[in-house]
Amino acid sequence: MKTEIVPWQGKGIRKTLHHDEWWFALEDLVLAFTDSKDPRQYILNIKQQDQELGKGWEQIVHTLAIETEDGKQQLICANMEGISRIIQSIPVPQAEPFKRWLAKVGYERVQEIENPELAANRTRAIYKAKGYSDALIAKRLLGIAIREKLKDEWDKRDVAQEKEQAILTAEIAKKAFGVAPDEHKKLKGLKRENLRDHMNNLELIFSMLGEAATTEITRANNVQGFDESRTAARKGGEVAGVARKDLEKKTGKRVVSPKNYLTEPESRKRLKS
């Protein structure tokens, strides 16, 4: 497990990766927000006093081994959902800034449901702050819209499970780029980052082509279920793969690039070109 420290109000909250998700040490959280001398007991008191929290405790809280200076230590940890819920039950002034932030985020999400354009504007602003060009941002947002249409088709055709959709997405990518998403990420030096956030113009275009083609093939053939959807995904990916290979033959250059958006600032300039 990889352990990192999150600074908060002059103190550190340890977090560790568990099943590709960050889990935070609740004892550190209690020490950051309260004056408790016994954080473990404080956690148990919260669980006992908040009956609704206690009912879903096993889903949001686990005991995990976290690296310390003295070796591994078994600590009670919660994922981000759990942290957000538990902080609501901590009745101290120090927790108020975090509670207000959660309330603000919740309000913004309600606004975005009522007006999806707000979500697009916020996403655009985030990419802009990271240094993405307007042209690349436009392609990224278009790619998100195309993917949502494909996911809607899968949902309607009895492929609603996230794991199954991830497998289908990988099938499209393998046919489109000639490498699996994990290999593509490794080539770019990525770990937990979103691969599409680090694609250049051509990679985004061929990714969109593969998914748009899969959507059309799925509709045209009235595909149903996972197995048929897998066949359609491969065919959709092949459409993009054929176009990619033709372009590579004519230009003598590979579409799949090792460049990413992690390094500053020259690699970003090159990616925009």
Secondary structure, DSSP 8 states (H G I E B T S, - for coil): --EEEEEETTEEEEEEEETTEEEEEHHHHHHHH---S-HHHHHHHHHHH-HHHHHTHHHHEEEEEEEETTEEEEEEEEEHHHHHHHHTT--SGGGHHHHHHHHHHHHHHHHHHH-HHHHHHHHHHHHHHTT--HHHHHHHHHHHHHHHHHHHHHHHTT---HHHHHHHHHHHHHHHHSS-HHHHHHHHT-SSS-GGGG--HHHHHHHHHHHHHHHHHHHHTT--HHHHHHHHHHHHHHHHHHHHHHHHHHHS--SS----SSS-SHHHHHHH-
